[in-house]
Amino acid sequence: MKNNICSIIFFAIVYFVNTSIGFSQVLSVEEFEKKYAETPTAQLVDVRTTGEYGGGHLPKAQNIDYRSADFTQKIQTLDKSKPVFVYCLAGGRSAEAANIFKQNGFTQVYDLGGGYLKWTTKMKPVEGVKPVEKSNALSKEYVDKLLKDNKIVVLDFYATWCGPCIKMMPTVDKLKAELEGKVVFEKVDSDANKALIAEYKIDEIPTFLIYKNGKLTMRAVGFQTEKGFREMIGE
């Protein structure tokens, strides 16, 4: 009997502590998107810099820079009884921000694992991104002819706002120059080529499709090392 009473008291204390200081949970892109959609009272906070926010952000997100001196003061304007959904570029700042939210009495905090980079590579909706130039659009007929007329073709599906895509550009440009005449590299802007994105079933960027003699031989998703890239195209 005494043990049962002690157990009840223990769990009551744990519950009280958890509800008092709140909790935070790191969610995958899919979990974050689903949870946010199911939460009508959600408060979505982008804790990156104003410059990062201005280059593109999740729809309806408000910007409170985690590194600003008055961050703690600014978050007091939010409703502590309502869930907070927080993200940064890759997850580092948002994890620290989530702790500050908890310490300041916010009871439900959800952190986007992988941040804006992971969100965008999963082709999820964003707003505030600069308009895409129509000159970047490619026709299916053009791509079909490219695959037919060349022995080896690498289709590089990318976006100007995609961190891993930008990180890979020097490697792709280097191989393109080095293998000129042997391998054709074609960049496909994912924002300007929605029809091709659907045609080739691209749901994450960067994605590299490698064709040899008109046939798909390799599909690689995400950041690739130069060595790995060479192996994929047989160089």
N, C-alpha and C positions, 0 to 999 in steps of 0.2 A: 504493500500500500504506500509506504513511504517512498519507494523507488518510483512508483507511478506519479506521485505528486511532484517529485523532483523533475521527472521527465516533462510533465506538463509545464512546470515553471520554466524549464530550460527552453522549450520550444516557443513559449510565450515571449521570452526575452529575445530570442532570435528573430521572431516575427516583428516584434516592436522595433528592433534595431534596423531590420531591413526596410520596413515601411517608413521609418524616420529618416534614414539617410538616402533612401531610394535605391534604384538599381540601374545598371547600364548593361546593354547586351549588344555584342557585335553581330551584325547580320550580313549574309551574303547579298549580292545585288538583287537576286530574285526574292529573297525573304524581305529585304528592306522595301522593295517596290510593293510587294503584296501587303505588308503590314501598314505601310503608309496609306495605301489606297483604302484599307479597311478602318482607318482611324480618322473620322471626320474632324476631330479636335486637334489633329497633329500640328506641331509647330516645326517647320523645316528650317534648319540653320546651316548656312555655309560659313565655315570658320576660316576660310582662306583670306588672302589679302584682297583689297578692293580691285587691284589690277587683275588678279586671277579670276575673280568673280565676274568682272567686266568682259572677260574673254569667253564666257559661257558658263552656265550653271544649271542646276536642276530646276524645273518649272516651279514657280512660286516660292523659291527659297529666298530667305532674307540673309543679308550679309552682316556678320559680326566677327571681325578679325580677331582670331585667338591671340595673336601677338600684340594687339593694341593694349596700351597701358590701362585703359578703362574697360577691358573685356568683362570683368566681374560685375562692374557697375551696369553695363549695357544689358546683360542678360537678366537683370532684375526687372526689366520691362516686360519680360515674358511671363506667362501664367504657369506657376510651379505645379499646379494641379493637373495640367494637361501634358501629354507625351511630347517629348522633344526628339526630333530626328536630326542627327548631326552628321556632317561629312566634311572632309578636306580634300586635298589632292590625292593622297595615297593611303591615308589612315593614321599617320603619326600624330598630327595635331588634333584630329578629332578624338582620338583616344584620350589625350590629355585634357581636352575640353570637356569630354564626357565626365571625367572625374571632378572637374570644377563644378559642372552642373549639379552633380550628386552632392558635393560638399555644400552647395548653396540651396539645398532643399528641394531640388527637382526630383520627383518620385519615379518617373519613367523616362529613361534615356536610351535611344537606339542609335548605334554607331554603324555607319556604312563601311563594311570591310573592303579595303582596297580603294576606297574613296572615289573621287570623280573620274580618275583614270580607269578604274575597273568598270564603273558605270558606263562610260562612253565606249569602251572596247566591247561591251555587251550590246552596243547599239541602242541604248535606252534614250528616251527623249530628253532634250536639253533646250534651253532658250538663251538668248543673248549672244549667240554665235553670229559672226559676221556672215552676210549673204554670200552664197557660193556663186562664182563666176560660171556662166553658161558655157564658156569656152572649155571647161574641164569635162564636159559631158561627152561620153563615147557611145556610139551606136553599136548594137549587137552585130550588125553586118560588118562593121569595122573590126571588131574583136574576132569574129568568125574567120575573116580573111587573114588576119594576123596569125591565127593558129594554123591555118591551112598552108600559108606561104613560108612558114619558118619552122626549122627543125626543133628548136627548143625555145619556149616562150614562158616567161614568168609574169603572171598577173599579180600585181601588188595592190591589194585593196587597203586603202589608208584614209586618214582624215587629218586635216591640219591641226585639229585640237587634240589629237590622240598622242599622249606621251610616248608610249612604246613605238608608235609609228615614226615619230620625230627622231627618237633615239636610234632607230634602225637606218634612217636615211643615208648617213655617211657610208655605211656598209653596202647598201644597195647601189649607191652612186659609184662606189669604188669598183664593185663587181661589174656594173654596167659598162664602165669605161674599159676595164681590163678584158672583158669577154665580148667586146664589140665585134660583130661579124659571126659570132658563134651562138650567143644567147641574146634574145630580145627581152628587155625588161619593159613592161608597160604599167605605169601607175594608174590606178583606178580610184578617183576621188569618191568615197562612199556617199558624200552629201550630194554630189552632182550626178550620181549614177544609180538612183534608186531601182531602176528597172534591172540593171545588171546585178545589183545586190540580191534582188529576189531571184533572178535567173540562176545565179551560181550559189544560192542558199548561204549567203554570208551573214552570220549572226554575231560575229566578233571580229575586231580588227586589232592589229594588222592580221590579215590572212593572205597567204601566198599560195597561188595555184600554179603548179609546174606542169607544163604540157610538153610532151615529146612526140613529134610526128602527129600532132593533132589530138593526142590522147592524154587525159589527165593521169599523171603518174605519182603526184605527191600533193598533199594538202597540208600546209603547216599553219598553225594559229599561234599568235603571240610573238614575243621577241625571240629572235634567232641569232646565234653567234655567227661570226663570219665562217668559222670552221664548219659549223652545222649546215650553213647555207650552201657552202661549196659541196658538201657531201650530198645534199639533196638534189643538186643539179648535175652531179657527177663530175665535179671538177676537183 
